[in-house]
Amino acid sequence: MRDEAVRTIRALMIGAVGGALAWLIGLPAPMLMGPAIAVTIAAVAGQRMHMPVPLRDSAFIIIGIGMGSGVTPETLEAVRTWPASVALLVVVVGVILVAGAAAIAWLFGKDWRTSVLAASPGHLSYVLGLGVEMRADIGFVTVVQSLRLLALTLLVPIVVVLGGQVGAPAAPVPPLEFLPLALCLAASAVAGLILARFGVPAALLLGGMFVSSIGHGAGVIHGGAPDWLTIPGFAIMGTLIGTRFDGANLKVLRGALGASVVLTSLSVAIAMIGALGVAKLTGLPVMQVLIAFAPGGVETMAAMAVVLDADPAFVAAHHVLRLFVLTALVPMALRLR
């Protein structure tokens, strides 16, 4: 227990320094990118890191509340354009999965089972469960998936910034008073735990988003989580990404790096093509759709939507749907050979 506490404090301190440096030099989404970069470097260098589940879940709830605070009548009106993007999302996920698996099998000589699981654009716990059952190369799959998540966390904000404005910057949301904030946090936690009992991915983040969205839409909640909560929440999210490399073997990292570069490049290119198609059909901002289609973690991409002024409800809905789609597509892809 004491060792875990030391590793947690170390990770948080390194993440805080990374976030501050990223903010000073002007990186996009600094409180996500800075901690992710700093903690990853430290972990690969041999520093042991840890992120307690309660601290992680607290950050998810805070970010979820921030996502819901942007709900407006205009957002609800935009829902009618989602069927086209949902249909294209299914196509994009399938193409990324099959094309990525073929690339890994051909370029890196991996068996088809390992290639499919390594190429899966997300759903890591499900993928690892299948890998253990099917005796795939679990070490390779885990490292490739972790590197992919890190790369997308760093790459997507840069692509979005270079690509132009996602949408109109959101109007500043006033911070909630203490009592409404405490009630919102408690209700979000309860909603998240209920969703978790039903096996919903990113349950606590979605619980916060649902409570906040319904409250704002009904006019019951007026305001969002204050900066003293949201800034640490984003920093914890970035730190969490870096802690995935705790105890990573440098030799395994080198072996998986090439595969991760290929998969990340391929998935971003395919997601961009899909985003361009959706934008043309619906008139939605291309970069907003790209964040929704980029195969990063649900929590990470939803948090990124908030800091990059995209529609967080749109992004979160598409990423949750992607995980359900993968639940069906991965077994189908495994049977292709």
N, C-alpha and C positions, 0 to 999 in steps of 0.2 A: 504493500500500500504506500509506504513512504517513497519507494522507488518510482511509482507511478506519479506521485505528487511532484517529485523533483523533475521528472520528464515533462509533466504538464506545464509547470512554471517555466522551464527552459523553452518549450515550444512557444508559449504565449509571449515571452520576452523577445525571442527572436522574431516572431511574427509582428510584434509591435514596432520593432526597429525597422523591419522590412517595409511595413506600411508607411511609416514616417518618411523613409527615404524615397519610396515610390511617389508619395505626395509632393515631396520637395522637388523632384526632378520632372514632375508633370506627367507621369504615366497615366493612361486611362484606367478607370476603376482601381485606384491605387490601394484601397483597403482590401481588395481581393487579390490583385496581382502581386503587390509587395510582400505580404505574408507568405503567399504560395511559393514565390521564388526563394525567399530567404530561408524558410523552413525546409524546403526541398534540398537546397544546397547544404544546409547544416546536417540533414539526415543522411544524405549520400556521403558526407565527409565523416560520418561515424557517430554523430551526436544522436543519442536515443531520445525519441519524442513520444508523446502520448496525448490523446484528447479524450477526456471523460465523456461518456454518453450523455449525462445530464447537462453538461456545459454545451455540447453540440446541439442537443435538442432545444435548449434555451435560445440559442442563436437562430435556429430554424423558426421558432415561434415569432421572434422579434422581426425577422425578415418577412415572414408571412403577413404580419400585421401591416408592415410597410407596403407590401404588394397590394393589399386590399384597400389601402387608403386612397388609391388613385382611381377608384371606381366612380364613373360619372355616367349620366344618361347617354353621352356620346359613345362611351365604351360598350354599353348594352346594345346600342343601335348597331355597332360594328359586328356583333355576334352573327348577324345574318350572313356575313361574308365568309364565315368559317368553314362551311361544308367543302368549298373548293380547296381550301388549304389543307383540311384534314385528309381529303382524298389523295392529294399530291404528297402529303407527308407519308402515307402508307407506301407509296411508290418509292419515294426517296429512301426510306428505311430499308426496304427490300433490296434496292440497288446497292446501297452502301454495304449491306451485309454480304451479298453474294460476290460483288466485285472485290471487296476487301479480302474475303476468304480465298478467292482465286489468286489474288496477288500474293498473299502470304504463302500459300501452298506452292506457287510457281517460283517466286523469288527467293524464298527462305527454306524451301524443302520440308515444311511441316506437314504432318498428316492432316487430312481433311477435318477431323473433329477438332483438333487444336486450332486450325486456321479459322473455322467458323466461330468458335468461341472467342478467339482473340479479336476477330473483326466485328463482333456484335457491338453496335453503337449504343452501349449502355447496359443497364440491368445486371450489374456485376454479381450481386449475390445469387441471382438465378443462374447466371452463366457458370459461376464456380461450382454450384451444386450439380449442374449437368456435367461439368468437367470431371468432378470426383467420381461420379457414377459411371462415366464413359472412359475413365482412365486416360484423359488427355494430359498434356503437359501443363499442369496447373501453375507452376512457377512462371513459365513464359506468358501464359494468359494474364495472370495477375499483374505482372510488370508492364506488359504492353497496354493493358487497360488503364493502369495508373498513369503511365506516361501520356497516353492519349488525353486523359482528363486534364492533366497539367497543361499540355500543349494547347488544348482548346481554351482553357481559362486565360492563357496568355495571348493567344492568337485572335480570338473573336473580338475583344475590345479594340485591338489595333485595326482589324479589317473594318469594323463598324466606323471607327473614327476616320479612317481614310476614305470610306465609302460615302461619308456625308451624314447629315443629321438624320437620326432615326425617326423623329417626329417632333412636334412642338414640345419644348421643354415643359415639364409638368409645373403647375403653379405650386409655390411653396405651401406645404401642409403644416398648419400650426401644431405644436406638440400637445398631446393630451394632458389634462390635469391628472394628479396622482390617482384619485379614486377611479375615474373612468379607465385610466391606463391599467390599474390593478385588476379591475373587473374584466377588461378585454384580454389581458394576459391569462387570467384564470379560465375564462370561457374558451380561449384558443387552445389551451392545454387539454381541457376536457374533450373538445371537438377532435383534436389530433389523436388522443388516446382511443377514442371511439373508432376513428378511421383506421388506426393501426390494428385494432381487433379484427377488422375486415380485410386486412392485408393490403391496404391502399399504399402505394409507394409515396415516400416523402410525406408521411401522414401528418406530422406536427407542423411542417411548413404549410401544408394545405389547410390544416385546421385554423392556423392563424389567418391565412388568406380568406377562407370562407367566412369566419366570424367578422373580420374587418370589412369585407366586401358587403355582406348583408347589412351590417351596422351602418356603413356609410350610405349604401343604397336606400336604406329605410330612413335615413336622417337621424338615427339614434346616436351614432358616433360622429364627432366632429373633431378631426385631428388625427395625427399619426404618432408613432413611437418617437420620443425625443432623441436628439443627436447623441446624448450620453448613453443611449441604448443601441441605436442603429450602427454607429461607428464601430463599437466593439463587436457587434453581431457580424458585420461584414469581415472584420479582422479575424474572428474565430473561424468563419467559413474558409477564408484563405489559408489560415493555419492548418485547418483540418485536411485540406488537399495535400499540403506538404507532409503531414504526419503519415500519410499512406506509404511514404518511402522509408519509414522507420525500420532499421535493421536491413535495409536493402543491400544485396550483394552487388558490388561494382561490376563484377564479371557478367552477372545476369543482366544488369542494366545495359551494359555495352551490347550484349547479344540481342536485346530486345529493342534497342534504340532505332535501328534501321527499320524494323517492322512498324514501330510506332510512327516514324516520320512518314512512311508510305501510307499507312492507314489514315493518319490525320489529314494529310494533303488530299487524299482521295475523297474522304468524307466531307471536307470543307468545300471542295470543288463541286461535288454532287449536290450538297445542300445549297450552294449558291445558285446552281442551275434551277433547282426546285423553287428557291425563293424568288428568282426572277420570273418564273412562270406564274407563281401565285400573285406576285405584285402586278403583273400584266392583267391577270384575270379579275382581280378584286380592287386594285388601286391602293392596297396597303403598302406602307413603306418597305422597300426591299430589305433594309437592314434589320427592321423589326422581325420580318419573316425569317431572315437568316438566323437570328438569335433563337427563334422558336424551332428551327430545323437543325441547328448545330448539335451534334450528338454528344453533348457534355452531360454532366450530372444534372438532375432535375433541380436540386437546390442551388447549384452554382449558376446555372443559366437563368433561373428565376431571379436570383439576387442580381445578376448582371443586367437583367431587364430593368430593374429599379434604378440602378446607378447610371444606365445609359438612356434613360427616358423612353424606353419602349413600353408597350402595354403589358404589364406583368401577368394579367389574367390570361391574355392570349398566349403568351410564352409558356406559362405554367401548364395550361390545358394541353397544349401540343406535346410538351415533354412527358407528361403523365400518360397521354395516349400512346406515345412512342414506346413506353415500357410495356403496355398491354399488347401492342402490336408485336413486339419482340417475343413475348411469351408464346405467341403462335408461330412466328416466322422462324425462330432459331431451330426448333425441332424439325420443321420442314426443310430447312437448309441442310441440316445434318444428314438427311436422307437423300440428298442429291447425288452422293457418291456412296 
